[in-house]
Amino acid sequence: KYPQDVQKEMERYGELAVHEMANLNSSACGTRLRISTDSKVLVFKVQLKRKWEYQKMTNWNASGFDVYAMVNDQYYHRTVFAPSSGYNIFSEVVQVPENGKLCIFLPNYNTIEKMLIGTEKGSEITNLDYPKENSLPIIFYGNSVTQGAAASRSGNTFPNAVSKKLNRDSINISCSSCCRGTL
């Protein structure tokens, strides 16, 4: 999320800020996959950085993939998947809705080191763009709450809720303990 000079700048704010920046700078918070596919299922194989839950937070938020079906401009929750405690490599099969349109919110407090997506043979996955009038993203910059610390799952953070409600792209560059108004 942040360039090296901004990470270095955190040193003047103390050890907690430096630790949080190092730990969370590459988290997937606020990132989503918006896709369309003709496959009936998707198979995810994921390797995350951290194996254990994040302090005082549900694993579905910290390390979870929150799956929504998209019909017109509406989001309908389908499922959420995450690794079990003590594991950072896992796989999951996701059923695709009939229209083939999905939005998957990625983990708020973990780094995706590797992610593979499998489809049925001969199927394709394409990017599902936001409507042209909603193509300019909303940028969020804040602390742990803006990153998603209080959410029950990754799609329920308030920046992601705004993105769903407005059907608009968002960029969340929030990082716990590090919102210092950096350039």
Steps between C-alpha positions, in 0.01 A plus 500: 500500500764748603833581335821444695543871589156508667579180690826660619308810610304285749816467714435840656164373632648219705538125500127419476460697176816345353385149596146548365628649175742209449229247588207650310650700214434219255160388634226462242255729684252670271594284204235310311466276199208592275468230241271341249540135403321229309633236742250354746766478773826670588772322694727721708840393628646766728816554697487776761787653693366437852371169643328625813202720576555870546447634851135553601374454145299235319700290258235565233603866512875472552564214255162449334377517143145640502303391192204692352283426198428805290161551337470829314666742744401309816730285715366179659713321757577139406774368729823581676805277519826515693768261620467319831712627788862395461484472120596746231458276194148384413258442215131566451235426236260787433170452319448766234153661467304435182593838347872433570564832676690508830666753725746354752639722775850392603645476855538822698784395729706247309726500195424277204830344401356278228152447358394269221148484357382194310199477270320227314687396187438743215354769728618858518523768767476865401526823695165649599538876476300751698244700303670778299338773710648334814851439370672768712593327831438624853820509707496410870795579725477437872571285802411146607124558477532624143725204422223275628584403860140515623337310212356149529637407157703671229203617292345674801760771561348844460713584190384174338140570604524840329648335191212249488229758568626738229620219269823695469866409519685594816863502606570442869853602598425490871746334736450444874696745717643674194253766390720805546396715207802395293535649154 
